[in-house]
Amino acid sequence: MHSIKTLKDLEAMRSSGLLPPDYVQLVSDHFHLLAECLGDGEPIEEFSLLMLGWLTVLWLGDDTGHIPNALLPRECGGLLGCWPEYVERFDLPSGTIYRPMFLHDNEAAHFVYVPAVICDTAALDWLEEYVEGEQPILPPSDGEVPI
């Protein structure tokens, strides 16, 4: 699991060699777009997503049921315990990547990159429901709304 907040984080992920190049490029393109749109002209080397909501990149061995650095811990149900604003699907040569976006408040959005290869059937079904635009009807809770 990689947390991407700065260009240095992105370069560390790239140099780890653990992720397929097309997956790294997808994350890199998104980071650069966010820096361009939100950076107020500051050099990309100084841009940080820390206060804006960062990118969490999952890969083999990561658990969609427990993503604490994305504020999606096991106690809240992990990925399946939250409501994304939307989910995008990217069919890359190395495999399918999902990118759900979660709003934490009016100023912070968090993107989680989820490769299909690490998902069980329940997680894949959940992601696909959101990709298709059909927001699933969640059962009523005991008055608490998950993050």
Backbone hydrogen bonds in HBPLUS format (Angstrom, degrees):
<---DONOR---> <-ACCEPTOR-->    atom                        ^
c    i                          cat <-CA-CA->   ^        H-A-AA   ^      H-
h    n   atom  resd res      DA  || num        DHA   H-A  angle D-A-AA Bond
n    s   type  num  typ     dist DA aas  dist angle  dist       angle   num
A0002-HIS N   A0057-VAL O   2.89 MM  55  5.00 159.2  1.93 141.7 148.7     1
A0057-VAL N   A0002-HIS O   2.78 MM  55  5.00 166.9  1.80 152.8 157.5     2
A0004-ILE N   A0055-LEU O   2.72 MM  51  4.96 171.8  1.73 155.5 158.3     3
A0055-LEU N   A0004-ILE O   3.08 MM  51  4.96 175.3  2.08 144.2 145.2     4
A0049-LEU N   A0005-LYS O   2.75 MM  44  4.61 151.9  1.83 131.0 140.7     5
A0009-ASP N   A0006-THR O   3.12 MM   3  5.22 120.2  2.49  96.3 110.2     6
A0010-LEU N   A0006-THR O   3.12 MM   4  6.50 157.2  2.17 147.6 153.8     7
A0011-GLU N   A0007-LEU O   2.87 MM   4  6.15 158.3  1.92 152.4 158.2     8
A0012-ALA N   A0008-LYS O   2.89 MM   4  6.09 151.1  1.97 144.9 153.0     9
A0013-MET N   A0009-ASP O   2.98 MM   4  6.25 155.7  2.04 148.3 154.4    10
A0014-ARG N   A0010-LEU O   2.95 MM   4  6.21 162.4  1.98 148.8 153.9    11
A0015-SER N   A0011-GLU O   2.86 MM   4  6.02 163.1  1.89 149.3 153.8    12
A0016-SER N   A0012-ALA O   3.05 MM   4  6.11 125.8  2.35 137.1 149.6    13
A0016-SER N   A0013-MET O   3.25 MM   3  5.25 140.8  2.41  96.4 107.4    14
A0017-GLY N   A0014-ARG O   3.39 MM   3  6.07 153.0  2.47 113.4 118.6    15
A0023-TYR N   A0020-PRO O   3.04 MM   3  5.36 127.2  2.33 108.8 122.2    16
A0024-VAL N   A0020-PRO O   3.09 MM   4  6.43 161.4  2.12 157.9 163.5    17
A0025-GLN N   A0021-PRO O   2.91 MM   4  6.10 155.1  1.97 146.7 153.8    18
A0026-LEU N   A0022-ASP O   3.08 MM   4  6.24 149.4  2.17 136.9 144.1    19
A0027-VAL N   A0023-TYR O   3.18 MM   4  6.52 162.5  2.21 152.4 155.5    20
A0028-SER N   A0024-VAL O   2.83 MM   4  6.02 162.7  1.86 152.5 158.3    21
A0029-ASP N   A0025-GLN O   2.83 MM   4  5.94 165.5  1.85 152.5 155.5    22
A0030-HIS N   A0026-LEU O   3.19 MM   4  6.37 157.5  2.25 143.1 149.0    23
A0031-PHE N   A0027-VAL O   2.90 MM   4  6.17 162.8  1.93 155.3 160.1    24
A0032-HIS N   A0028-SER O   2.93 MM   4  6.16 168.6  1.94 156.9 159.5    25
A0033-LEU N   A0029-ASP O   2.98 MM   4  6.16 151.7  2.06 143.4 151.4    26
A0034-LEU N   A0030-HIS O   2.93 MM   4  6.20 162.2  1.96 154.1 158.5    27
A0035-ALA N   A0031-PHE O   2.87 MM   4  6.14 157.7  1.92 151.9 158.7    28
A0036-GLU N   A0032-HIS O   2.93 MM   4  6.10 154.9  1.99 143.9 150.6    29
A0037-CYS N   A0033-LEU O   2.93 MM   4  6.14 159.6  1.97 151.1 156.5    30
A0038-LEU N   A0034-LEU O   2.78 MM   4  5.70 156.6  1.83 151.9 158.1    31
A0039-GLY N   A0035-ALA O   2.84 MM   4  4.84 134.5  2.05 131.3 137.2    32
A0042-GLU N   A0039-GLY O   2.91 MM   3  5.51 171.3  1.92 128.6 130.7    33
A0046-GLU N   A0043-PRO O   2.86 MM   3  5.48 155.2  1.92 118.9 126.6    34
A0047-PHE N   A0044-ILE O   3.27 MM   3  4.97 142.8  2.41  92.3 102.7    35
A0052-LEU N   A0049-LEU O   2.87 MM   3  4.91 142.0  2.02 105.6 117.9    36
A0053-GLY N   A0049-LEU O   2.93 MM   4  5.63 130.6  2.18 170.1 165.6    37
A0109-ALA N   A0052-LEU O   2.90 MM  57  6.37 148.5  2.00 153.4 144.4    38
A0111-PHE N   A0054-TRP O   3.33 MM  57  6.66 156.3  2.39 148.3 154.9    39
A0056-THR N   A0111-PHE O   2.87 MM  55  6.29 159.8  1.91 157.4 164.3    40
A0113-TYR N   A0056-THR O   2.71 MM  57  6.10 167.0  1.73 167.8 172.5    41
A0058-LEU N   A0113-TYR O   3.02 MM  55  5.84 161.1  2.05 148.1 154.2    42
A0062-ASP N   A0059-TRP O   2.98 MM   3  5.76 159.7  2.02 148.8 152.1    43
A0066-HIS N   A0063-ASP O   3.08 MM   3  5.52 167.9  2.10 116.4 119.2    44
A0079-LEU N   A0064-THR O   2.88 MM  15  5.59 172.7  1.88 168.8 170.5    45
A0067-ILE N   A0072-LEU O   2.84 MM   5  4.91 170.2  1.84 139.0 136.4    46
A0070-ALA N   A0067-ILE O   3.02 MM   3  5.51 157.1  2.07 116.4 123.8    47
A0072-LEU N   A0067-ILE O   3.03 MM   5  4.91 159.1  2.08 139.0 136.6    48
A0071-LEU N   A0068-PRO O   2.98 MM   3  4.95 157.8  2.03 111.0 112.6    49
A0076-CYS N   A0073-PRO O   3.03 MM   3  5.60 148.8  2.13 114.3 122.8    50
A0078-GLY N   A0073-PRO O   2.96 MM   5  4.96 150.6  2.04 141.4 132.0    51
A0077-GLY N   A0074-ARG O   2.90 MM   3  4.97 159.6  1.95 108.2 114.7    52
A0081-GLY N   A0078-GLY O   3.12 MM   3  5.36 153.0  2.19 107.4 115.7    53
A0085-GLU N   A0101-MET O   2.75 MM  16  5.71 159.1  1.79 166.1 173.5    54
A0101-MET N   A0086-TYR O   2.98 MM  15  5.76 154.6  2.05 166.2 167.1    55
A0088-GLU N   A0099-ARG O   3.21 MM  11  5.07 161.0  2.24 112.5 117.3    56
A0099-ARG N   A0088-GLU O   2.77 MM  11  5.07 151.5  1.85 149.1 154.0    57
A0090-PHE N   A0097-ILE O   2.76 MM   7  5.14 160.8  1.80 158.1 164.2    58
A0097-ILE N   A0090-PHE O   2.85 MM   7  5.14 161.6  1.89 149.3 155.5    59
A0092-LEU N   A0095-GLY O   3.09 MM   3  5.11 145.6  2.22 131.9 130.4    60
A0095-GLY N   A0092-LEU O   3.03 MM   3  5.11 154.7  2.09 106.0 114.1    61
A0116-ALA N   A0096-THR O   2.88 MM  20  5.52 172.3  1.89 151.3 152.8    62
A0098-TYR N   A0114-VAL O   2.79 MM  16  4.97 170.8  1.79 139.1 142.3    63
A0114-VAL N   A0098-TYR O   2.73 MM  16  4.97 170.4  1.74 153.4 156.3    64
A0112-VAL N   A0100-PRO O   3.13 MM  12  5.71 161.4  2.16 160.7 166.2    65
A0102-PHE N   A0110-HIS O   2.83 MM   8  5.14 165.3  1.85 151.7 156.2    66
A0110-HIS N   A0102-PHE O   2.73 MM   8  5.14 168.1  1.75 156.8 161.0    67
A0104-HIS N   A0108-ALA O   2.94 MM   4  5.58 170.6  1.95 155.7 158.9    68
A0118-ILE N   A0115-PRO O   3.14 MM   3  5.92 161.1  2.18 121.5 125.7    69
A0119-CYS N   A0116-ALA O   3.04 MM   3  5.30 161.0  2.08 113.5 119.7    70
A0124-LEU N   A0120-ASP O   3.01 MM   4  6.28 164.7  2.03 158.9 163.5    71
A0125-ASP N   A0121-THR O   2.89 MM   4  6.04 164.5  1.92 153.7 158.0    72
A0126-TRP N   A0122-ALA O   2.98 MM   4  6.12 158.6  2.03 145.4 151.4    73
A0127-LEU N   A0123-ALA O   2.91 MM   4  6.13 166.9  1.93 153.2 156.4    74
A0128-GLU N   A0124-LEU O   2.91 MM   4  6.05 165.0  1.93 151.9 156.4    75
A0129-GLU N   A0125-ASP O   2.97 MM   4  6.17 147.6  2.08 144.8 153.2    76
A0130-TYR N   A0126-TRP O   3.39 MM   4  6.74 154.8  2.46 147.0 151.8    77
A0131-VAL N   A0127-LEU O   2.95 MM   4  6.24 153.9  2.02 149.9 158.4    78
A0132-GLU N   A0128-GLU O   2.99 MM   4  6.06 160.1  2.03 149.5 153.2    79
A0133-GLY N   A0130-TYR O   3.04 MM   3  5.15 158.0  2.09 104.2 110.6    80
